């Protein structure tokens, strides 16, 4: 389990709804400013329809437009907000999950384009492994590039960063070593 993810004291957002927010970390919009076409609304609809499917991030097709969503549960809030966790959420998870999903955004296609429709953006099966390998590689680069000296608690930041990087590497290796991986089976 990830360090931030496995902190039960902070696990107060059972529905995961608090986590839905624009990827740039701006506050949730009020209803007056809520636009049906906003990324925020697209990601909320996708989550309510169950399209997040437990994933921390994903690309959805919303009115035929590709939108990167971040559905990761927010463990930075609660009764005793921890500034280190907030920093870690924003600079490690939000940023690096988004960079991973940006890779998929380029590889996926929107099948449904009807107004108001929301679906997951589909990666063609023959591109899937390659897209995941590049997504995880980009995510690891992003994690490695995070400057912990800017964190409220640099040593804890370093610890979280190391664990997150190691977990992402494991995921990367699972795709790389997948027996169905075309990289492994396409040899003549
Ligand atoms: Zn992925």
Backbone and ligand atoms as CSV (ligand in chain L), in Angstrom:
chain,resi,resn,atom,element,x,y,z
A,1,UNK,N,N,0.852,-1.199,0.000
A,1,UNK,CA,C,0.000,0.000,0.000
A,1,UNK,C,C,0.885,1.246,0.000
A,2,UNK,N,N,0.378,2.232,-0.631
A,2,UNK,CA,C,1.089,3.498,-0.633
A,2,UNK,C,C,0.990,4.142,0.738
A,3,UNK,N,N,2.011,4.882,1.078
A,3,UNK,CA,C,2.063,5.522,2.394
A,3,UNK,C,C,0.854,6.420,2.625
A,4,UNK,N,N,0.603,7.312,1.683
A,4,UNK,CA,C,-0.512,8.247,1.871
A,4,UNK,C,C,-1.839,7.512,1.815
A,5,UNK,N,N,-1.890,6.540,0.923
A,5,UNK,CA,C,-3.125,5.811,0.680
A,5,UNK,C,C,-3.518,4.988,1.901
A,6,UNK,N,N,-2.522,4.555,2.691
A,6,UNK,CA,C,-2.803,3.574,3.733
A,6,UNK,C,C,-2.952,4.221,5.105
A,7,UNK,N,N,-3.158,5.517,5.153
A,7,UNK,CA,C,-3.317,6.178,6.437
A,7,UNK,C,C,-4.800,6.198,6.813
A,8,UNK,N,N,-5.246,5.242,7.669
A,8,UNK,CA,C,-6.679,5.118,7.917
A,8,UNK,C,C,-7.272,6.305,8.678
A,9,UNK,N,N,-6.442,6.997,9.469
A,9,UNK,CA,C,-6.930,8.136,10.240
A,9,UNK,C,C,-7.459,9.220,9.307
A,10,UNK,N,N,-6.835,9.328,8.165
A,10,UNK,CA,C,-7.198,10.387,7.225
A,10,UNK,C,C,-8.279,9.922,6.245
A,11,UNK,N,N,-8.660,8.660,6.338
A,11,UNK,CA,C,-9.551,8.094,5.327
A,11,UNK,C,C,-10.986,8.492,5.670
A,12,UNK,N,N,-11.330,9.723,5.389
A,12,UNK,CA,C,-12.639,10.242,5.784
A,12,UNK,C,C,-13.572,10.437,4.596
A,13,UNK,N,N,-13.034,10.293,3.415
A,13,UNK,CA,C,-13.835,10.582,2.220
A,13,UNK,C,C,-14.308,9.263,1.622
A,14,UNK,N,N,-15.344,8.681,2.227
A,14,UNK,CA,C,-15.787,7.345,1.823
A,14,UNK,C,C,-16.252,7.296,0.380
A,15,UNK,N,N,-16.887,8.360,-0.050
A,15,UNK,CA,C,-17.440,8.351,-1.402
A,15,UNK,C,C,-16.391,8.700,-2.438
A,16,UNK,N,N,-15.307,9.303,-1.998
A,16,UNK,CA,C,-14.290,9.741,-2.959
A,16,UNK,C,C,-14.671,11.028,-3.653
A,17,UNK,N,N,-15.830,11.598,-3.285
A,17,UNK,CA,C,-16.306,12.771,-4.033
A,17,UNK,C,C,-15.455,14.010,-3.786
A,18,UNK,N,N,-14.872,14.083,-2.569
A,18,UNK,CA,C,-14.048,15.256,-2.270
A,18,UNK,C,C,-12.811,15.321,-3.161
A,19,UNK,N,N,-12.476,14.159,-3.715
A,19,UNK,CA,C,-11.244,14.105,-4.491
A,19,UNK,C,C,-11.429,14.665,-5.897
A,20,UNK,N,N,-12.684,14.840,-6.295
A,20,UNK,CA,C,-12.915,15.284,-7.667
A,20,UNK,C,C,-12.676,16.779,-7.735
A,21,UNK,N,N,-11.682,17.137,-8.466
A,21,UNK,CA,C,-11.334,18.552,-8.548
A,21,UNK,C,C,-10.506,18.755,-9.802
A,22,UNK,N,N,-10.416,19.973,-10.220
A,22,UNK,CA,C,-9.575,20.213,-11.388
A,22,UNK,C,C,-8.137,19.822,-11.075
A,23,UNK,N,N,-7.439,19.322,-12.046
A,23,UNK,CA,C,-6.097,18.794,-11.825
A,23,UNK,C,C,-5.086,19.843,-11.407
A,24,UNK,N,N,-5.404,21.125,-11.588
A,24,UNK,CA,C,-4.442,22.151,-11.223
A,24,UNK,C,C,-4.536,22.543,-9.753
A,25,UNK,N,N,-5.408,21.857,-8.984
A,25,UNK,CA,C,-5.465,22.081,-7.554
A,25,UNK,C,C,-6.329,23.266,-7.145
A,26,UNK,N,N,-7.025,23.879,-8.094
A,26,UNK,CA,C,-7.909,24.993,-7.728
A,26,UNK,C,C,-9.099,24.442,-6.941
A,27,UNK,N,N,-9.726,25.280,-6.090
A,27,UNK,CA,C,-10.834,24.794,-5.266
A,27,UNK,C,C,-12.020,24.353,-6.113
A,28,UNK,N,N,-12.879,23.547,-5.510
A,28,UNK,CA,C,-14.076,23.107,-6.216
A,28,UNK,C,C,-14.921,24.332,-6.586
A,29,UNK,N,N,-15.537,24.309,-7.752
A,29,UNK,CA,C,-16.389,25.440,-8.130
A,29,UNK,C,C,-17.707,25.415,-7.366
A,30,UNK,N,N,-18.320,26.566,-7.157
A,30,UNK,CA,C,-19.655,26.608,-6.600
A,30,UNK,C,C,-20.649,26.224,-7.672
A,31,UNK,N,N,-21.892,25.944,-7.258
A,31,UNK,CA,C,-22.876,25.507,-8.253
A,31,UNK,C,C,-23.156,26.592,-9.280
A,32,UNK,N,N,-23.039,27.858,-8.854
A,32,UNK,CA,C,-23.317,28.956,-9.779
A,32,UNK,C,C,-22.342,28.941,-10.951
A,33,UNK,N,N,-21.125,28.485,-10.691
A,33,UNK,CA,C,-20.122,28.525,-11.754
A,33,UNK,C,C,-19.973,27.169,-12.446
A,34,UNK,N,N,-20.761,26.205,-11.965
A,34,UNK,CA,C,-20.631,24.861,-12.524
A,34,UNK,C,C,-21.135,24.843,-13.968
A,35,UNK,N,N,-20.267,24.488,-14.859
A,35,UNK,CA,C,-20.646,24.425,-16.267
A,35,UNK,C,C,-20.724,22.963,-16.667
A,36,UNK,N,N,-21.736,22.647,-17.428
A,36,UNK,CA,C,-21.883,21.259,-17.860
A,36,UNK,C,C,-20.692,20.798,-18.690
A,37,UNK,N,N,-20.002,21.737,-19.268
A,37,UNK,CA,C,-18.907,21.359,-20.147
A,37,UNK,C,C,-17.552,21.390,-19.438
A,38,UNK,N,N,-17.530,21.760,-18.133
A,38,UNK,CA,C,-16.239,21.860,-17.443
A,38,UNK,C,C,-15.643,20.477,-17.209
A,39,UNK,N,N,-14.321,20.446,-17.121
A,39,UNK,CA,C,-13.640,19.185,-16.833
A,39,UNK,C,C,-14.128,18.616,-15.505
A,40,UNK,N,N,-14.336,19.509,-14.543
A,40,UNK,CA,C,-14.786,19.095,-13.208
A,40,UNK,C,C,-16.095,18.329,-13.302
A,41,UNK,N,N,-17.029,18.880,-14.059
A,41,UNK,CA,C,-18.344,18.260,-14.203
A,41,UNK,C,C,-18.224,16.919,-14.942
A,42,UNK,N,N,-17.392,16.892,-15.966
A,42,UNK,CA,C,-17.185,15.642,-16.720
A,42,UNK,C,C,-16.665,14.537,-15.791
A,43,UNK,N,N,-15.695,14.888,-14.938
A,43,UNK,CA,C,-15.085,13.886,-14.066
A,43,UNK,C,C,-16.046,13.461,-12.960
A,44,UNK,N,N,-16.863,14.399,-12.486
A,44,UNK,CA,C,-17.868,14.058,-11.475
A,44,UNK,C,C,-18.893,13.092,-12.064
A,45,UNK,N,N,-19.382,13.407,-13.255
A,45,UNK,CA,C,-20.363,12.529,-13.904
A,45,UNK,C,C,-19.779,11.132,-14.096
A,46,UNK,N,N,-18.528,11.093,-14.553
A,46,UNK,CA,C,-17.873,9.797,-14.791
A,46,UNK,C,C,-17.798,9.001,-13.499
A,47,UNK,N,N,-17.460,9.685,-12.386
A,47,UNK,CA,C,-17.356,8.978,-11.116
A,47,UNK,C,C,-18.722,8.481,-10.649
A,48,UNK,N,N,-19.753,9.324,-10.773
A,48,UNK,CA,C,-21.095,8.941,-10.336
A,48,UNK,C,C,-21.625,7.768,-11.160
A,49,UNK,N,N,-21.178,7.667,-12.406
A,49,UNK,CA,C,-21.596,6.558,-13.275
A,49,UNK,C,C,-20.744,5.303,-13.050
A,50,UNK,N,N,-19.784,5.395,-12.122
A,50,UNK,CA,C,-18.953,4.233,-11.809
A,50,UNK,C,C,-17.823,4.012,-12.795
A,51,UNK,N,N,-17.556,5.004,-13.648
A,51,UNK,CA,C,-16.536,4.815,-14.683
A,51,UNK,C,C,-15.115,4.894,-14.141
A,52,UNK,N,N,-14.965,5.471,-12.919
A,52,UNK,CA,C,-13.608,5.557,-12.358
A,52,UNK,C,C,-13.131,4.155,-11.974
A,53,UNK,N,N,-14.073,3.282,-11.593
A,53,UNK,CA,C,-13.774,1.869,-11.392
A,53,UNK,C,C,-12.595,1.655,-10.432
A,54,UNK,N,N,-12.504,2.498,-9.416
A,54,UNK,CA,C,-11.438,2.348,-8.429
A,54,UNK,C,C,-10.097,2.918,-8.862
A,55,UNK,N,N,-10.020,3.424,-10.085
A,55,UNK,CA,C,-8.751,3.997,-10.563
A,55,UNK,C,C,-8.530,5.374,-9.952
A,56,UNK,N,N,-7.277,5.733,-9.792
A,56,UNK,CA,C,-6.930,7.052,-9.237
A,56,UNK,C,C,-6.976,8.121,-10.318
A,57,UNK,N,N,-6.816,7.700,-11.546
A,57,UNK,CA,C,-6.861,8.654,-12.648
A,57,UNK,C,C,-7.409,7.961,-13.880
A,58,UNK,N,N,-7.795,8.749,-14.866
A,58,UNK,CA,C,-8.291,8.158,-16.097
A,58,UNK,C,C,-8.641,9.250,-17.095
A,59,UNK,N,N,-8.873,8.823,-18.332
A,59,UNK,CA,C,-9.299,9.759,-19.367
A,59,UNK,C,C,-10.739,9.414,-19.723
A,60,UNK,N,N,-11.607,10.408,-19.728
A,60,UNK,CA,C,-12.984,10.161,-20.130
A,60,UNK,C,C,-13.314,10.968,-21.378
A,61,UNK,N,N,-14.319,10.457,-22.101
A,61,UNK,CA,C,-14.860,11.188,-23.232
A,61,UNK,C,C,-16.121,11.863,-22.741
A,62,UNK,N,N,-16.171,13.170,-22.858
A,62,UNK,CA,C,-17.295,13.947,-22.339
A,62,UNK,C,C,-17.766,14.829,-23.485
A,63,UNK,N,N,-18.956,14.565,-23.992
A,63,UNK,CA,C,-19.430,15.257,-25.204
A,63,UNK,C,C,-18.420,15.077,-26.338
A,64,UNK,N,N,-17.727,13.953,-26.352
A,64,UNK,CA,C,-16.763,13.676,-27.409
A,64,UNK,C,C,-15.405,14.308,-27.192
A,65,UNK,N,N,-15.240,14.995,-26.063
A,65,UNK,CA,C,-13.977,15.671,-25.758
A,65,UNK,C,C,-13.195,14.818,-24.760
A,66,UNK,N,N,-11.865,14.735,-24.942
A,66,UNK,CA,C,-11.037,13.957,-24.015
A,66,UNK,C,C,-10.696,14.797,-22.778
A,67,UNK,N,N,-10.993,14.234,-21.598
A,67,UNK,CA,C,-10.748,14.960,-20.352
A,67,UNK,C,C,-9.975,14.052,-19.387
A,68,UNK,N,N,-8.859,14.560,-18.859
A,68,UNK,CA,C,-8.088,13.805,-17.866
A,68,UNK,C,C,-8.705,14.038,-16.484
A,69,UNK,N,N,-8.995,12.930,-15.791
A,69,UNK,CA,C,-9.605,13.025,-14.462
A,69,UNK,C,C,-8.661,12.480,-13.399
A,70,UNK,N,N,-8.800,13.048,-12.209
A,70,UNK,CA,C,-8.053,12.588,-11.047
A,70,UNK,C,C,-9.077,12.233,-9.979
A,71,UNK,N,N,-9.227,10.939,-9.699
A,71,UNK,CA,C,-10.257,10.487,-8.763
A,71,UNK,C,C,-9.656,10.001,-7.448
A,72,UNK,N,N,-8.383,10.277,-7.244
A,72,UNK,CA,C,-7.719,9.747,-6.059
A,72,UNK,C,C,-8.374,10.280,-4.784
A,73,UNK,N,N,-8.654,9.385,-3.814
A,73,UNK,CA,C,-9.236,9.860,-2.562
A,73,UNK,C,C,-8.319,10.890,-1.906
A,74,UNK,N,N,-8.922,11.900,-1.339
A,74,UNK,CA,C,-8.162,12.998,-0.743
A,74,UNK,C,C,-7.902,12.705,0.729
A,75,UNK,N,N,-6.653,12.397,1.057
A,75,UNK,CA,C,-6.319,12.107,2.449
A,75,UNK,C,C,-5.664,13.289,3.151
A,76,UNK,N,N,-5.640,14.407,2.486
A,76,UNK,CA,C,-4.986,15.570,3.070
A,76,UNK,C,C,-5.884,16.386,3.980
A,77,UNK,N,N,-7.189,16.095,4.008
A,77,UNK,CA,C,-8.119,16.894,4.796
A,77,UNK,C,C,-8.418,16.253,6.138
A,78,UNK,N,N,-9.667,16.248,6.513
A,78,UNK,CA,C,-10.068,15.647,7.779
A,78,UNK,C,C,-9.938,16.613,8.936
A,79,UNK,N,N,-10.130,16.095,10.140
A,79,UNK,CA,C,-10.162,16.933,11.337
A,79,UNK,C,C,-8.785,17.522,11.653
A,80,UNK,N,N,-7.745,16.785,11.314
A,80,UNK,CA,C,-6.387,17.247,11.601
A,80,UNK,C,C,-5.572,17.309,10.323
A,81,UNK,N,N,-5.793,18.342,9.530
A,81,UNK,CA,C,-5.087,18.419,8.250
A,81,UNK,C,C,-3.570,18.372,8.449
A,82,UNK,N,N,-2.945,17.573,7.674
A,82,UNK,CA,C,-1.496,17.406,7.773
A,82,UNK,C,C,-0.873,18.087,6.559
A,83,UNK,N,N,-0.137,19.178,6.780
A,83,UNK,CA,C,0.415,19.922,5.635
A,83,UNK,C,C,1.353,19.076,4.783
A,84,UNK,N,N,2.004,18.109,5.398
A,84,UNK,CA,C,2.904,17.251,4.630
A,84,UNK,C,C,2.111,16.401,3.642
A,85,UNK,N,N,0.982,15.848,4.135
A,85,UNK,CA,C,0.171,15.022,3.249
A,85,UNK,C,C,-0.435,15.860,2.134
A,86,UNK,N,N,-0.852,17.069,2.453
A,86,UNK,CA,C,-1.420,17.938,1.424
A,86,UNK,C,C,-0.379,18.219,0.343
A,87,UNK,N,N,0.833,18.505,0.793
A,87,UNK,CA,C,1.917,18.781,-0.141
A,87,UNK,C,C,2.154,17.550,-1.011
A,88,UNK,N,N,2.191,16.408,-0.345
A,88,UNK,CA,C,2.450,15.135,-1.020
A,88,UNK,C,C,1.340,14.823,-2.026
A,89,UNK,N,N,0.090,15.069,-1.643
A,89,UNK,CA,C,-1.046,14.843,-2.534
A,89,UNK,C,C,-0.891,15.639,-3.823
A,90,UNK,N,N,-0.588,16.910,-3.637
A,90,UNK,CA,C,-0.613,17.827,-4.770
A,90,UNK,C,C,0.612,17.650,-5.667
A,91,UNK,N,N,1.781,17.540,-5.033
A,91,UNK,CA,C,3.015,17.547,-5.813
A,91,UNK,C,C,3.480,16.176,-6.265
A,92,UNK,N,N,3.041,15.144,-5.573
A,92,UNK,CA,C,3.417,13.814,-6.025
A,92,UNK,C,C,2.253,13.174,-6.769
A,93,UNK,N,N,1.156,12.948,-6.065
A,93,UNK,CA,C,0.083,12.159,-6.662
A,93,UNK,C,C,-0.665,12.903,-7.758
A,94,UNK,N,N,-1.218,14.072,-7.422
A,94,UNK,CA,C,-2.038,14.770,-8.420
A,94,UNK,C,C,-1.249,15.025,-9.706
A,95,UNK,N,N,-0.051,15.563,-9.533
A,95,UNK,CA,C,0.759,15.955,-10.679
A,95,UNK,C,C,1.190,14.735,-11.498
A,96,UNK,N,N,1.664,13.697,-10.814
A,96,UNK,CA,C,2.269,12.577,-11.534
A,96,UNK,C,C,1.215,11.618,-12.109
A,97,UNK,N,N,0.078,11.481,-11.420
A,97,UNK,CA,C,-1.012,10.683,-11.993
A,97,UNK,C,C,-1.513,11.366,-13.266
A,98,UNK,N,N,-1.625,12.678,-13.195
A,98,UNK,CA,C,-2.078,13.443,-14.362
A,98,UNK,C,C,-1.114,13.275,-15.544
A,99,UNK,N,N,0.173,13.302,-15.269
A,99,UNK,CA,C,1.146,13.135,-16.368
A,99,UNK,C,C,1.027,11.756,-17.009
A,100,UNK,N,N,0.797,10.746,-16.171
A,100,UNK,CA,C,0.561,9.385,-16.667
A,100,UNK,C,C,-0.666,9.383,-17.600
A,101,UNK,N,N,-1.746,10.003,-17.135
A,101,UNK,CA,C,-2.986,9.986,-17.923
A,101,UNK,C,C,-2.870,10.803,-19.205
A,102,UNK,N,N,-2.010,11.809,-19.188
A,102,UNK,CA,C,-1.808,12.603,-20.404
A,102,UNK,C,C,-1.254,11.733,-21.533
A,103,UNK,N,N,-0.451,10.728,-21.167
A,103,UNK,CA,C,0.067,9.785,-22.167
A,103,UNK,C,C,-1.090,9.005,-22.795
A,104,UNK,N,N,-2.000,8.509,-21.927
A,104,UNK,CA,C,-3.150,7.754,-22.442
A,104,UNK,C,C,-4.066,8.632,-23.296
A,105,UNK,N,N,-4.144,9.895,-22.916
A,105,UNK,CA,C,-5.026,10.818,-23.647
A,105,UNK,C,C,-4.648,10.864,-25.128
A,106,UNK,N,N,-3.344,10.794,-25.391
A,106,UNK,CA,C,-2.878,10.840,-26.778
A,106,UNK,C,C,-3.160,9.516,-27.501
A,107,UNK,N,N,-3.286,8.418,-26.723
A,107,UNK,CA,C,-3.412,7.088,-27.333
A,107,UNK,C,C,-4.856,6.596,-27.454
A,108,UNK,N,N,-5.790,7.246,-26.753
A,108,UNK,CA,C,-7.158,6.720,-26.713
A,108,UNK,C,C,-8.053,7.446,-27.713
A,109,UNK,N,N,-9.211,6.833,-27.950
A,109,UNK,CA,C,-10.156,7.405,-28.906
A,109,UNK,C,C,-11.546,7.464,-28.280
A,110,UNK,N,N,-12.287,8.502,-28.630
A,110,UNK,CA,C,-13.651,8.649,-28.120
A,110,UNK,C,C,-14.627,7.993,-29.094
A,111,UNK,N,N,-15.331,6.962,-28.584
A,111,UNK,CA,C,-16.304,6.275,-29.437
A,111,UNK,C,C,-17.661,6.960,-29.378
A,112,UNK,N,N,-18.000,7.472,-28.178
A,112,UNK,CA,C,-19.287,8.173,-28.027
A,112,UNK,C,C,-19.043,9.676,-28.103
A,113,UNK,N,N,-19.784,10.331,-28.965
A,113,UNK,CA,C,-19.600,11.773,-29.113
A,113,UNK,C,C,-20.905,12.539,-28.919
A,114,UNK,N,N,-21.985,11.833,-28.539
A,114,UNK,CA,C,-23.288,12.498,-28.374
A,114,UNK,C,C,-23.219,13.526,-27.252
A,115,UNK,N,N,-23.938,14.645,-27.387
A,115,UNK,CA,C,-23.955,15.648,-26.319
A,115,UNK,C,C,-24.414,15.025,-24.996
A,116,UNK,N,N,-23.684,15.309,-23.932
A,116,UNK,CA,C,-24.040,14.796,-22.609
A,116,UNK,C,C,-23.505,13.408,-22.319
A,117,UNK,N,N,-22.944,12.731,-23.327
A,117,UNK,CA,C,-22.454,11.374,-23.097
A,117,UNK,C,C,-21.116,11.398,-22.351
A,118,UNK,N,N,-20.941,10.417,-21.466
A,118,UNK,CA,C,-19.677,10.261,-20.756
A,118,UNK,C,C,-19.278,8.794,-20.823
A,119,UNK,N,N,-18.053,8.531,-21.239
A,119,UNK,CA,C,-17.551,7.153,-21.283
A,119,UNK,C,C,-16.045,7.190,-21.059
A,120,UNK,N,N,-15.456,6.015,-20.783
A,120,UNK,CA,C,-13.993,5.988,-20.683
A,120,UNK,C,C,-13.425,6.065,-22.088
A,121,UNK,N,N,-12.336,6.761,-22.221
A,121,UNK,CA,C,-11.667,6.887,-23.511
A,121,UNK,C,C,-10.928,5.569,-23.771
A,122,UNK,N,N,-11.233,4.932,-24.901
A,122,UNK,CA,C,-10.729,3.568,-25.137
A,122,UNK,C,C,-9.374,3.567,-25.846
A,123,UNK,N,N,-8.427,2.834,-25.256
A,123,UNK,CA,C,-7.126,2.636,-25.904
A,123,UNK,C,C,-7.238,1.360,-26.746
A,124,UNK,N,N,-6.907,1.422,-28.026
A,124,UNK,CA,C,-6.987,0.197,-28.840
A,124,UNK,C,C,-6.140,-0.913,-28.205
A,125,UNK,N,N,-6.663,-2.170,-28.191
A,125,UNK,CA,C,-5.955,-3.262,-27.510
A,125,UNK,C,C,-4.485,-3.395,-27.916
A,126,UNK,N,N,-4.183,-3.161,-29.193
A,126,UNK,CA,C,-2.793,-3.336,-29.634
A,126,UNK,C,C,-1.883,-2.206,-29.137
A,127,UNK,N,N,-2.471,-1.128,-28.643
A,127,UNK,CA,C,-1.669,-0.012,-28.132
A,127,UNK,C,C,-1.591,-0.006,-26.610
A,128,UNK,N,N,-2.389,-0.878,-25.968
A,128,UNK,CA,C,-2.588,-0.759,-24.529
A,128,UNK,C,C,-1.300,-0.916,-23.717
A,129,UNK,N,N,-0.576,-2.008,-23.958
A,129,UNK,CA,C,0.646,-2.258,-23.184
A,129,UNK,C,C,1.667,-1.152,-23.386
A,130,UNK,N,N,1.842,-0.775,-24.615
A,130,UNK,CA,C,2.816,0.266,-24.932
A,130,UNK,C,C,2.430,1.585,-24.241
A,131,UNK,N,N,1.145,1.868,-24.244
A,131,UNK,CA,C,0.666,3.097,-23.617
A,131,UNK,C,C,0.909,3.055,-22.102
A,132,UNK,N,N,0.681,1.890,-21.487
A,132,UNK,CA,C,0.922,1.751,-20.044
A,132,UNK,C,C,2.420,1.858,-19.711
A,133,UNK,N,N,3.241,1.270,-20.545
A,133,UNK,CA,C,4.692,1.353,-20.299
A,133,UNK,C,C,5.153,2.811,-20.347
A,134,UNK,N,N,4.689,3.528,-21.363
A,134,UNK,CA,C,5.088,4.935,-21.472
A,134,UNK,C,C,4.455,5.773,-20.373
A,135,UNK,N,N,3.202,5.441,-19.999
A,135,UNK,CA,C,2.529,6.167,-18.910
A,135,UNK,C,C,3.258,6.007,-17.588
A,136,UNK,N,N,3.646,4.764,-17.275
A,136,UNK,CA,C,4.357,4.516,-16.018
A,136,UNK,C,C,5.766,5.117,-16.048
A,137,UNK,N,N,6.411,5.077,-17.204
A,137,UNK,CA,C,7.749,5.669,-17.317
A,137,UNK,C,C,7.670,7.181,-17.081
A,138,UNK,N,N,6.651,7.810,-17.663
A,138,UNK,CA,C,6.466,9.254,-17.480
A,138,UNK,C,C,6.165,9.572,-16.017
A,139,UNK,N,N,5.338,8.715,-15.405
A,139,UNK,CA,C,4.964,8.921,-13.996
A,139,UNK,C,C,6.200,8.826,-13.103
A,140,UNK,N,N,7.080,7.863,-13.379
A,140,UNK,CA,C,8.300,7.709,-12.575
A,140,UNK,C,C,9.231,8.905,-12.747
A,141,UNK,N,N,9.330,9.391,-13.980
A,141,UNK,CA,C,10.140,10.595,-14.232
A,141,UNK,C,C,9.608,11.774,-13.429
A,142,UNK,N,N,8.286,11.883,-13.415
A,142,UNK,CA,C,7.624,12.973,-12.682
A,142,UNK,C,C,7.931,12.855,-11.192
A,143,UNK,N,N,7.813,11.646,-10.639
A,143,UNK,CA,C,8.066,11.444,-9.199
A,143,UNK,C,C,9.518,11.809,-8.883
A,144,UNK,N,N,10.433,11.315,-9.724
A,144,UNK,CA,C,11.860,11.566,-9.491
A,144,UNK,C,C,12.167,13.064,-9.543
A,145,UNK,N,N,11.382,13.802,-10.317
A,145,UNK,CA,C,11.637,15.226,-10.492
A,145,UNK,C,C,11.061,16.112,-9.399
A,146,UNK,N,N,10.282,15.516,-8.483
A,146,UNK,CA,C,9.666,16.324,-7.420
A,146,UNK,C,C,10.734,16.733,-6.400
A,147,UNK,N,N,10.769,18.025,-6.092
A,147,UNK,CA,C,11.795,18.578,-5.213
A,147,UNK,C,C,11.315,18.571,-3.761
A,148,UNK,N,N,11.817,17.609,-2.987
A,148,UNK,CA,C,11.362,17.462,-1.599
A,148,UNK,C,C,11.871,18.577,-0.691
A,149,UNK,N,N,12.869,19.331,-1.142
A,149,UNK,CA,C,13.363,20.401,-0.273
A,149,UNK,C,C,12.317,21.507,-0.136
A,150,UNK,N,N,11.318,21.514,-1.041
A,150,UNK,CA,C,10.243,22.504,-0.966
A,150,UNK,C,C,9.108,22.026,-0.065
A,151,UNK,N,N,9.190,20.776,0.394
A,151,UNK,CA,C,8.120,20.198,1.229
A,151,UNK,C,C,8.199,20.712,2.662
A,152,UNK,N,N,7.048,20.763,3.382
A,152,UNK,CA,C,7.079,21.150,4.795
A,152,UNK,C,C,7.890,20.156,5.631
A,153,UNK,N,N,8.025,18.926,5.162
A,153,UNK,CA,C,8.792,17.914,5.889
A,153,UNK,C,C,9.616,17.128,4.867
A,154,UNK,N,N,10.809,17.659,4.521
A,154,UNK,CA,C,11.594,17.054,3.430
A,154,UNK,C,C,11.914,15.572,3.641
A,155,UNK,N,N,12.161,15.148,4.884
A,155,UNK,CA,C,12.559,13.741,5.046
A,155,UNK,C,C,11.362,12.814,4.846
A,156,UNK,N,N,10.196,13.238,5.326
A,156,UNK,CA,C,8.999,12.435,5.111
A,156,UNK,C,C,8.611,12.446,3.635
A,157,UNK,N,N,8.776,13.577,3.013
A,157,UNK,CA,C,8.524,13.686,1.573
A,157,UNK,C,C,9.398,12.690,0.817
A,158,UNK,N,N,10.671,12.618,1.208
A,158,UNK,CA,C,11.600,11.707,0.550
A,158,UNK,C,C,11.162,10.262,0.705
A,159,UNK,N,N,10.634,9.955,1.884
A,159,UNK,CA,C,10.172,8.595,2.179
A,159,UNK,C,C,8.944,8.232,1.313
A,160,UNK,N,N,7.990,9.170,1.257
A,160,UNK,CA,C,6.776,8.961,0.461
A,160,UNK,C,C,7.133,8.836,-1.016
A,161,UNK,N,N,8.033,9.709,-1.447
A,161,UNK,CA,C,8.468,9.734,-2.845
A,161,UNK,C,C,9.096,8.384,-3.240
A,162,UNK,N,N,9.955,7.863,-2.338
A,162,UNK,CA,C,10.640,6.593,-2.609
A,162,UNK,C,C,9.634,5.445,-2.741
A,163,UNK,N,N,8.656,5.425,-1.827
A,163,UNK,CA,C,7.658,4.344,-1.862
A,163,UNK,C,C,6.783,4.437,-3.105
A,164,UNK,N,N,6.368,5.640,-3.429
A,164,UNK,CA,C,5.512,5.845,-4.606
A,164,UNK,C,C,6.280,5.464,-5.872
A,165,UNK,N,N,7.547,5.844,-5.933
A,165,UNK,CA,C,8.363,5.498,-7.096
A,165,UNK,C,C,8.516,3.979,-7.215
A,166,UNK,N,N,8.773,3.320,-6.068
A,166,UNK,CA,C,8.963,1.863,-6.072
A,166,UNK,C,C,7.686,1.151,-6.521
A,167,UNK,N,N,6.534,1.619,-6.049
A,167,UNK,CA,C,5.266,0.987,-6.445
A,167,UNK,C,C,4.986,1.177,-7.924
A,168,UNK,N,N,5.327,2.341,-8.429
A,168,UNK,CA,C,5.107,2.613,-9.851
A,168,UNK,C,C,6.048,1.752,-10.699
A,169,UNK,N,N,7.253,1.561,-10.190
A,169,UNK,CA,C,8.208,0.697,-10.899
A,169,UNK,C,C,7.689,-0.744,-10.965
A,170,UNK,N,N,7.108,-1.227,-9.873
A,170,UNK,CA,C,6.541,-2.579,-9.853
A,170,UNK,C,C,5.443,-2.709,-10.908
A,171,UNK,N,N,4.579,-1.693,-10.976
A,171,UNK,CA,C,3.503,-1.714,-11.979
A,171,UNK,C,C,4.094,-1.723,-13.390
A,172,UNK,N,N,5.106,-0.910,-13.588
A,172,UNK,CA,C,5.782,-0.833,-14.886
A,172,UNK,C,C,6.335,-2.208,-15.270
A,173,UNK,N,N,6.992,-2.851,-14.295
A,173,UNK,CA,C,7.609,-4.158,-14.570
A,173,UNK,C,C,6.557,-5.229,-14.855
A,174,UNK,N,N,5.395,-5.110,-14.194
A,174,UNK,CA,C,4.320,-6.069,-14.468
A,174,UNK,C,C,3.898,-5.998,-15.928
A,175,UNK,N,N,3.802,-4.777,-16.441
A,175,UNK,CA,C,3.445,-4.632,-17.856
A,175,UNK,C,C,4.574,-5.124,-18.750
A,176,UNK,N,N,5.804,-4.803,-18.349
A,176,UNK,CA,C,6.957,-5.182,-19.166
A,176,UNK,C,C,7.092,-6.701,-19.259
A,177,UNK,N,N,6.794,-7.387,-18.141
A,177,UNK,CA,C,7.002,-8.835,-18.085
A,177,UNK,C,C,5.743,-9.634,-18.383
A,178,UNK,N,N,4.662,-8.933,-18.698
A,178,UNK,CA,C,3.408,-9.601,-19.008
A,178,UNK,C,C,3.640,-10.632,-20.121
A,179,UNK,N,N,3.235,-11.906,-19.865
A,179,UNK,CA,C,3.475,-12.938,-20.901
A,179,UNK,C,C,2.743,-12.648,-22.200
A,180,UNK,N,N,1.696,-11.828,-22.128
A,180,UNK,CA,C,0.957,-11.504,-23.355
A,180,UNK,C,C,1.529,-10.262,-24.036
A,181,UNK,N,N,2.573,-9.734,-23.396
A,181,UNK,CA,C,3.184,-8.516,-23.907
A,181,UNK,C,C,3.731,-8.738,-25.321
A,182,UNK,N,N,3.297,-7.889,-26.215
A,182,UNK,CA,C,3.735,-8.063,-27.606
A,182,UNK,C,C,5.242,-7.883,-27.741
A,183,UNK,N,N,5.835,-7.104,-26.789
A,183,UNK,CA,C,7.283,-6.920,-26.846
A,183,UNK,C,C,8.006,-8.251,-26.641
A,184,UNK,N,N,7.356,-9.151,-25.852
A,184,UNK,CA,C,7.988,-10.422,-25.543
A,184,UNK,C,C,7.616,-11.509,-26.557
A,185,UNK,N,N,6.392,-11.403,-27.104
A,185,UNK,CA,C,5.926,-12.511,-27.935
A,185,UNK,C,C,6.103,-12.261,-29.442
A,186,UNK,N,N,6.435,-11.029,-29.798
A,186,UNK,CA,C,6.476,-10.704,-31.215
A,186,UNK,C,C,7.806,-11.107,-31.870
A,187,UNK,N,N,8.685,-11.705,-31.062
A,187,UNK,CA,C,9.985,-12.091,-31.641
A,187,UNK,C,C,9.783,-13.197,-32.688
A,188,UNK,N,N,10.502,-13.141,-33.772
A,188,UNK,CA,C,10.346,-14.164,-34.794
A,188,UNK,C,C,10.884,-15.523,-34.331
L,1,ZN,ZN,ZN,-2.274,3.805,-17.210
